[in-house]
Amino acid sequence: MLPRLLLVVAIISLYACGQGSSSNHRTTDQATQAVVDTSSRQTNMQYAKHFSVSYHEGYKLAHIRFQSDQRKIHFDQKIILLQKEAKSPELSGDLEGAWVVEVPLQTVAANDDGEITRLSALGLADQIVAMGGGGIYDEELRRRWEDKKIASIGYSFHRAPQPEVLVELNPDLLLLYAYDHGRMESLERWRDLGINAIPQFAWAEPSFLGKAEWIKFTALFFNKEKEAEELFTQIADRCQELMQLTAEQASKPKAFMLYHPSSDSDWSAHRNDFYASFLSAAGAINVLADNGPSHPVGINNEMLLAKGKDADFWLINNTSDQDWAPATYLQSFRSYQQQHVFHYQKRTRHEHNAYDWYETPEVRPDLVLEDLVSIFYPELLPNHELLFFDKVKLSKHENPMN
């Protein structure tokens, strides 16, 4: 324990004495007078709600905003992405309290698979030095992890990243999954330790295109806006094609999407979050939609039956109904009777506890939409082979006395 403590103290001392490229205390005297043209890399936001970006002489300005009383998060900060050899603007007026990052960066750590997927999609896999762990579906990233080229810092859904590993690696950037008040508190601790920590709120976007557009945010730190813009435009165009295709259909199927088991009820329902946005985009009526919060909500058996018994399709995370409610209850649902119950865990590596559903769709929602259109309207995509979805094994349907 003592050697680790000494290591932390030594690195903190180096940050205090040195002039790190991503220091928030960079002054105009430290910057040169060179003017860097950023116009060729400009990107525009269309769907994302929680960040924006503007371009200025020698720097880009990202503005991150997210508020949630429930999660005790109230974040509003501007990030100055200063091109190397450019002059830093004065941190006053509208820029007071802004965080300064000199770009492009070289090394990056992230504790969320979604952010790791965005980095990989931008061709930055070799620059990832740390991620949650080895439970990654992507074969290249898994191989790099096995070869000790990528360290484990702990997954976002368990805890904040491990401090000893991060301080030792000293990445240029830590993209922090900021899910609750505790994660936001850790953001300040990382910055106090000299780690250039930036929160990401892609998970809070109410639409799948809004979430996918966070690839443009990731790209800002590496001057990869052109690549991000081209990729996202292709994805968004394909999504628009599919949505137009389903919008032209006179009859709309009814559907709902759940997660099981739920921590606070019988089921966890995707009512108004970005997962729910897939249903309407694919031309289905989400029977569980309401005006409630944009995150999964617990729902009991009685409410699910009241709202979902006449739905045509049931989507869920489970590959089997073995742990669900009794057969007599399940048989009350039209979707169950007609065996229109699908799970989204087809692409899973059980030996690594890795699920591609939490990786590829972060960047490629068009592939999810193709699956759903094929499920809801088989005649529209007759040659499509399901990528993420497959039929749930309905053991209680086959043996109703179970």
Sequence and secondary structure as in RCSB ss.txt:
>XXXX:A:sequence
MLPRLLLVVAIISLYACGQGSSSNHRTTDQATQAVVDTSSRQTNMQYAKHFSVSYHEGYKLAHIRFQSDQRKIHF
DQKIILLQKEAKSPELSGDLEGAWVVEVPLQTVAANDDGEITRLSALGLADQIVAMGGGGIYDEELRRRWEDKKI
ASIGYSFHRAPQPEVLVELNPDLLLLYAYDHGRMESLERWRDLGINAIPQFAWAEPSFLGKAEWIKFTALFFNKE
KEAEELFTQIADRCQELMQLTAEQASKPKAFMLYHPSSDSDWSAHRNDFYASFLSAAGAINVLADNGPSHPVGIN
NEMLLAKGKDADFWLINNTSDQDWAPATYLQSFRSYQQQHVFHYQKRTRHEHNAYDWYETPEVRPDLVLEDLVSI
FYPELLPNHELLFFDKVKLSKHENPMN
>XXXX:A:secstr
 HHHHHHHHHHHHHHHHS  TT TT  TTTS SB    GGG    SS SSEEEEEETTEEEEEEEEEETTTTEEE
EEEEEEEETTB    S GGGTT EEEEES   EEESSHHHHHHHHHTT GGGEEEES S    HHHHHHHHTTSS
EE   TTT S  HHHHHHH  SEEEEE  SHHHHHHHHHHHHTT  EEEE GGG SSHHHHHTHHHHHHHTTT H
HHHHHHHHHHHHHHHHHHHHHHT SS  EEEEEESS SSSSEEE SSSHHHHHHHHTT EETT  SS SS EEE 
HHHHHHHHTT SEEEES SB TTSS HHHHTTSHHHHTT EEES SSEEGGGTEEGGGTHHHH HHHHHHHHHHH
H TTTSTT   SS EE B HHHHSTT 
